[in-house]
Amino acid sequence: MKVLLLWVISIHFVFPDILQGIAIQDSVITGRVLDEQTLDPVPGAHVYTEGMNNGTVTGEDGSFVILFYHGSNRLVFSHIGFRNSILELTNIEFDSTYTVYLAPVPIRNDDIIITAGRMNMRYSGIYSDTKTRAVEDHMRSVPGLDMVTRANFAKDPVIRGLRDSRVDVMIDGMRLTPACVDGMDPATAYIESDNLQAIEINRGQENQSLTSTAPGGSVNFAMARPLLNSGLSGSAETGYQAVSSQRSAAVSFMYGDETWAFRLSGTYRNAGDLQPGNGPRIPGSGLEKGNVYTAILYQPKENHRFNLRYIGDFAGEIGYPMLLMDTRRADAHIAGLEYYWANPTNLINSVTTNIYLNRVEHWMDDYGRDVGQRDVMRNMYMPMYGETTTAGFSTEFGASTGSHLMNLKFEAYSISAFADMLMEHTDPNIRDMYLVNVGDVSQRNGLMGTAYRYFTDNNWILGVNARAEIGFNRIREASAIATYQAEYPGLSSLEPIDIGYSFGISAEKRLTEKLSASARISDGKRLPGHLERYGYYIYQPLDGFFYYGNPGLRPERSSQAEFFITFGSEFSRVNGSTSVWYNRMENYIAGKRMDSNFKRYENMGMATLTGFEADLSVRLASKWSSGATFSFVYGNHNELNEPLPMIPPLKGSVSIQRESEIVSFESRFRWAAAQKRVAEQNSHETRTGGHTLWDVLARVHLTDYLTLQFGAENLLNTHYTDHLSVNSMPGAGRNIYGSIRVFF
């Protein structure tokens, strides 16, 4: 409580800093920030007017727009891992778009950058360079983003109460399709923190997501890239977490000369059973996995660059004690080639082309379970196998002239999936049964998206974006075709052609040099996913029902509105953002209860969601800062007149942090209110109570080549249940952790 009181008092004294000191404005300066060596855009770079306390942050494509004030002399550009660059403002030409190059420098603490919407989110610098922690741990502080939890492993994102097919999860812009029909292998399972450069989050139908019609938004994991002229360098880290007796190790090597560069890294983790707060360990909740990542960069000419990357992830013996089965083996191969062409013409800033191929295989069974005691499929073992192949091609153009910025993207991708299971009765006299869960199905989609922004002289930023998508569905396996023909005799075709779209407009007004307000509205249709169309006998652990698909589903429509405010800048004593949003969904796709065990995907009328997010940072002194996040979602299924299932409660965090070159530490409270609005008519959802968790984190730079990190999460060993946990599994208890990182 003392930490919370200190935070509130600090805000009271420094909040007036937001609105004071308005200078005389002249016009806007637009441009892009690029990596001098790779010519990559540099998102999240700080741009500020020297001496005027006026700043902004570059977008995902490296673009920036900043107000020019009379008396300004220089613009300063800075980013972690780059040398500062200066743009002199004498004889400035407002009709021109400036390109600024940042020179990279070797860095030891390569923090993971998290962006959400229009700003870098409040994020612990201590936590961000802990490479042996799972990638989901780095995402927990983003308001509006929650995670479905399953013991030690496999957490998938929930954005503003939406998940699965309503949220696009990508790796370097590449799409990846999980192979486990029971959802035990989300894309987050195949990413390790040591390979990660940034996590880019779009909440809702953001303008920046050119080829996503997902109503929830998207998460893109940007992988670490090798640097030219970097010489030979590397790092190694080993860590331990007491709450699951988890041992982990990560090692990486990088080399770069004038033309070539490569990066090679690997991570291994082995965990035992998870221990909840004030309780015994949960049997069968361990895991073992390894991950390898390699990237090769080739730059034959100054404005041409090729980047080839590969991720191999290999897991085995992953326990899911609250589910029916455990994963015995999961293999993922993720490969892509990117070609980047910088400044091909005076109008076009860049052309980025990607081609990729991803394959996932997943084996699971329940041989280690006592199937004679369970309520579902008693006395029957059910070994299952699943595989998916996702291939795609995309090309994106970025153009600018004067105060106009435009992006155009084309993409084509395909998903192929197959899954089956064997039902083996414990009575040898009963014959085994074979079932196809996903009957060799495919979806081939083509998309086009564009986004345009116009920056006026009177501090308005006007934007419009549009996306169109066409999808072709196909099912090949004979028994699956026969099953669906019998189930849906009235359908003229089991292979429909889908049309989806999204369209949005936005307006942002710079009210003062430190205060902006914006609004946006959007409308779109999402195409049904392959499991929603063709999955058969798919167990959904979140509500305990078996689902089967519906080839006759209509696209789901989402109409959204949002009001957004940002205040301060990265260089202000106070900065942050807040948003209020509303989402109205028609032809809502959900499982309709058929009996006590089965559901069928149907278009079930209308659903509405509304909520807010807030993020605030306060600089208390030169080395001290404090922050807070808040988020809330209210969801309702109008057709059933009951709450939507799996809606996160009101939750947030409060922290105070001291950062220095040698010793840094942080004290943080994470809290969640009780969630008593649960779905009971169409689902069996459990109410959960509120909780507050206290974390203490520390980092010590012993030398330029050695760093220690340690701390305790849930220090008071509180027993709690996250509302988005599968089958209400209790959360992790007191976790004493430590790691040591060596640079060379």
C-alpha positions, 0 to 999 in steps of 0.5 A: 500500500505504501507503493500505491500511496507514493504513486498517487502522490507523485501523480498529484504533483507532476500531472500539471506538467502535461498541459503547460508550456505551449510554444508557437507552432509552425507546421509538421515535419515528416519522415522515416527512420532507418537502420543505416546498415540493414535499411530496416525501418526502426519502429519505436525510435524517439524523436524530439525537438532539442530544448522544446520538450516536444517528442514522438515515437516512430511507427512500425514502418519507421515513419514519424510526424512531429510538430515544428515550433518557432525557435526549434534548431535540431531534431534528435533521434534515438533508440536502444542499440543505435547512436543518436542522429541529429537533423538540423532544422535550418532551411527546413522544407515542410513539403519534403519527407526526410529519411534519417539513418541510425547507426547501430552499436553493439549492445549488451542488454538487448531489451525486448520492445513491446508496442501496443497501438500508438505508443510503447507500453510501460514495460519493465527494463529489468524483465525485458532482457531476461532471455530465459523467461518464457515469451508469455511472461514478457506480455503480461503487463500490456493492458487489454492483452490477457493469456489463456493459461495451461499449467507451465506451458502454451499460453495464447493471447486474448485481446479485448475478450477475443481469441483463437480465430479472432486474433491473428498471431504471426511471426515476422508477419508469417502466419502459423497454424497450430496442429493440435485440435484441442489448442495445446500448441498456440504460436507462442509455444514456438517462440523463445525470448532469446530470439525476440526483438519486439512484440507488436500488438494491435488491439482491435481493427488497427490501421497498421494491420494491413492484411488482418480482418481479425476483430480482436487484433493481432500479435506479431513476434518480430525476431532478432536480426543479425547486424552487418559490420558487427564482428563476432559477439554472443551471449549465454544465459542460464536460469532457474525458477523454483515454482516449477523447478525449471532449469533453462539455458540460452546461447546465441552467436552473431557475426557480421561484415560489410555484406554478410551477417548471421545469427544462431541461437538455441534455448533449452528448458526443463520443468517439473511439476508446478506448485500453486500458492499455499498448496502441493505441486500439481502432478503431471504438469512438467515440460521439456523442450528445445528451440533453435533459431538462425538468420542469415542476412545478405546485402549485395547493394546498399538498398537491397537486402535479403534475410533468411530465417528458420525456427525449429522447436521440439517439445516432448512430455508436456503435461496438462493436468487439467485436460484430458491428454498430455503432449508427447511430442510437438515439432515446428519448422518455421522458415521464411525469406524476406527481400527488402528494397529501400527507396526504389523511387522518389515516391516509394520509400520501400518494397518488402517481399516475404515468402514463407513455409511453416509446418507443425506436427503434434502427437498427444495421448492419455496413456498416463491417465486413469481413464476409468475415473473420468466423466468424459469418454470413460474407459477409453484411451484416445491417442491423437495426431495433428499436422498443419502446413501454412505457406504464404507470399506477401509484398508491401509498398510504403510511399510518402510525399509531403504530408501524405503517407501510404502503405499497400500490401498484397498477400496470398496464403494457404492452410492445409490441416489433417488430424485424427484419433484412435479410440481404444477401449480398456476392455479388449473385447470392444473393438477400437474406433478410428475418427478423423478430426480434420479431414485433410482440409485446406483454406486458400486466401488472397488479401489486399490492404491499404492504409493512408494518413494525411498530416494537416498544417493545423495538427490533424492526422486523418487516416483511412484503411481498407482490407479485402479478403477472399477465401476458398475452402476445400475438404478431401478426406472421404469419410469426413466428406460423408460425415458432413454430407449426412450432417448437413443435407441441405447444404449445396456445397461443403466448399464455400467461397468466403468474402471478408473485408474491413474498412476504417477511418480515423482522426487525431488532433494534436491539442497541445504539444503534449496532449492528443485525442483521436477517434476511429470507427471500423467495420469488417467481416471475419472468415470462419477458421478451418476448425469452425468449418471442418473440425469434428469431435474437437474437445474444447477444454475451456468449457468441457464440450466436444465441438464439430464444425459447420461448412455453412457458417457465414462470415462474422461481422464486427463494427467497432468504435474507439476514442483514444487519448495520449498525453506527455512524451517519452521525455515528460515527467508524466506520459501515458494513454487511455482508450474507450472502445465498443465492439458490436458483432453480428453473425457471432460464431460460437458453439451451440449446445446440442446436449450435455457433451456436444456443441456445434458451431453456429452463427448465434446472433449478436454479441457486444463487447465494450471496455477501456485500457489505460497506461501511465508512467511517471518519472519521479527522479532521474533514476526513479519511475513509477507506472500503472496499467488498467483494463476492463472488458464487458461482454454480453451474448445478446442472443442468449441474454447472458455474459460471453464466456472467458471474459477477463475481469477488471485488472491492472498493475502498479509498479515503482522502479529504479534503473541505473547502470549497475543496480536496478530493481522494481517492486510491482503489484499485479491485481485482478478483481473478481469475475462473477459475470459468467456464462452458465446457459450455453457453457459451464463457466466458473466464477473466480475471486479477486487477487493481488500479487506482489513481485520484486525484481532486481538486476545487477551488472557486475561487469560489462560482460556479466549480468545477474537477475533475480527476484520473487514473483507472488512473494506472499505465496497467494493462492489464486485462480486466473479467470482465463485458466483452463478448468480453473487451474490455480496460478503459480505460487511463490516463484524465486528465480535467478539467472546469470547472463554472460556476454562475449 
